[in-house]
Amino acid sequence: MYIDKKSIKRDFINELTTMYSEDIKGASNLHKYFALSELVKKYSSQNWMRTNRKYKNTKKKQVYYFSMEFLIGRLLGNNLLNLGIKDVCKQALKELGINLNELEEVESDAGLGNGGLGRLAACFLDSMASLGIPGHGCGIRYYYGLFEQKIINGYQVEVPDHWLRDGNIWETRKENKAVKIRFSGNVRTEIKNNSLKFIHENYEEILAVPYDTPVIGYNTDTVNTLRLWNAEVIDSDFDFDFFSKGDYSKAVEHKNSIESISQVLYPDDSKEEGKLLRLKQQYFFVSAGLQSIIRTYKKMNIPINELDKYIAVQINDTHPSVAVAELMRILIDEEEISWDEAFKITTNVMSYTNHTILSEALEKWPIYMFKKLLPRIYMIIEEINKRFCEEIKNKYPNDNKKLNDMSIIFNGEIRMAYLAIVGSHSVNGVAKLHTDLLKNKELKNFNEFYERKFNNKTNGITHRRWLLKANPSLTKILCETIGDQWIKNPLELEKFSKYADDLNIQNKVREVKEKNKISFCNYARRVYGIEINPYSIFDVQVKRLHAYKRQMLNVFNILNLYYKLKENPSLDIIPRTFFFGGKAAPGYYLAKQIIKFINTVASKINNDKDAIHGKLKVVFLPNYSVSLAEKIIPCADVSEQISTATKEASGTGNMKFMMNGAVTIATLDGANIEIKEAVGDKNIVIFGMNKEEVLNLEKNNSYKSNDYYYSDPRLKRIINSLIDTSLNVSSSEFKDIYSSLLEKNDEYFVLKDFDSYVNAQDNIDKLYRDKNKWQEMCIMNISKSGIFSSDNTIKKYAKDIWNV
Ligand code: 26Q
């Protein structure tokens, strides 16, 4: 949109007056932030309305992205950028004596996600809006997002994330669009007009109220919707039912138990034993989302048997996979469509993305729990399974193993991934290697059964947030050098590769990184009270804490360097600062010990002034979040992507670093492989076992971690330091880490890949010494990052899966 500076100033002052009866002098930054955000909302409100109207009138097919998680981060800066008014707004505010950055910093992150999967959903929303694709998010409005992480005495301490405390300016409550959700009760059958009807009775009914947030596309009039559902008591229940019986506290208890459904995001990003509340959350938002979609289409007089021409639903991992059965329920019980037709519509509508191969992460629900909470849905799943099993028996007569291996219901549990596969027309993995493993290993049976369902969609990231917003200085250089067409078409970043050996451009890219590093050092001094050398190599590993992501491997290399420096203080290495950041699931003890270990190593090294000579520093950044990611990623020289091959489905942090000109040190895992293909072997540092080697070791059980401990004195010393108090903590502090490596045989092959990793790190040190070569690598990484824009990914979903 176009708006001039003068109008912004006027509108902003008006807003401040209307909202708070305050002038610029008197208003707090929080109020200024709200006033500006309100203004941004107003500027986009016409387009939001028009987009909705257009979608309705043209009856264009709509995509609904169903996800338990949307890791949005902050919106003000992003919305200003996408509206194309960030610069003018910055100027206008400056003239009013206000610093836009300071206002942006007041906003709390919408941290409604754990990590990669939630952030991917947010990047996809941005891309769909920016490409003008009618695509909307459907999820839960958690009252508490992912916990805030504090580090106290080196330990992670979880604090509730009260992100709504000051109010959320971006959302609009739509109480008139609320729907009712039914839990528990029983199902009775009845013959009506010669057909069998299912009547759900004695259920508990709760209210789902939507809160809508505009998703503003970049440089377009499209404004899509993120609809998040809030669980509430149906008013009449609260007022009359319990209350009138004179039991006030029971009434309040009842209300609380219902509201608890949208109270908190589960802070686990892999597995957890089947928790009833989580199942309630899943059915709650899925049912609400589907009901509201169907209501819309019925109002538009679209024949229900043509639903699949008008909508597509993407299921983000198994979490919303109950959608398959819920849509069947609506079509059969409410719309009175035959089973066969309903199933055809359902599979045409649904598609499923798998984000993990770790088998313990594939969701399963115990039948007894599921049946009690969702009796009718369970019946439908049973029927889907019965028919599916018939098909298996037809295709593989007398193959009981096949039947058991593929059955949706097995051994007292419902396998949600299998339900999602059977009920969808598309199943995709999130990187080539990952899809390969799904097709040929983890879901091999299903791939053979459904020849064409499986496909790959390598993840992506929105270059608008992760380059334009996070790194305006680099953006400027790119625009000065290759024009600004790459912003609309990120593949054109490729043009920048022409300048890889241009000394002038190399210098500019180096200066930008240096500038970013210096401002991060200032931030670190201000916020954490720590000193960081901006001229050291910034080596960054930020991601969730997990054994398979191997933060331990990183720390082991650091300790190795440290011991080498102790022995030889004049050892010639480029000063390096190792950054870590990431949260551990509160119940994942090993991951929490690793955090304590990193902090223990940090304090040992950082306090050892004499031997280190400023060559080594370790920093754990607390509370890694989207907004912190935007600060640290543009400063990174080295991107750590060191998971055990085959374990990281894709990774998306790897793409963000690359786009900001970091060099990746990586295993051949997830999308690292595709990054390597894009930048070429010269511009990435690869180490460690590949997929075949890992799979072989796993298969023939031949790995013995103890052999490495005994044969490599470096490892012996490092591992001993876990239990010998040389790091100044008690000998039992890290006993779980110790035992995971030696007694439990090092499931993720940290010891096995250690030597190769140390050499790779040594190689990084050498490469960095050749300033020009290093910059060339950085430029190549930036220029090849366009294929990892989520715009590309979304175009493929749109064409291959959604048909929009
Ligand atoms: C499941 C059951 C119970 C409790 C929690 C969960 C749960 C919650 C979140 C399971 C998994 C998640 C999140 C997984 C995730 O973020 N996966 C990542 O997805 C990214 C986007 O595709 C990939 O890039 C990463 O490789 C993958 O780890």
Residues whose N, C-alpha, C, O or C-beta is under 5 A from the ligand:
A	BS01	26Q	N114 G115 G116 L117 G118 L120 Y266 D268 D269 S270 K271 E272 H355 V430 E648 A649 S650 G651 T652
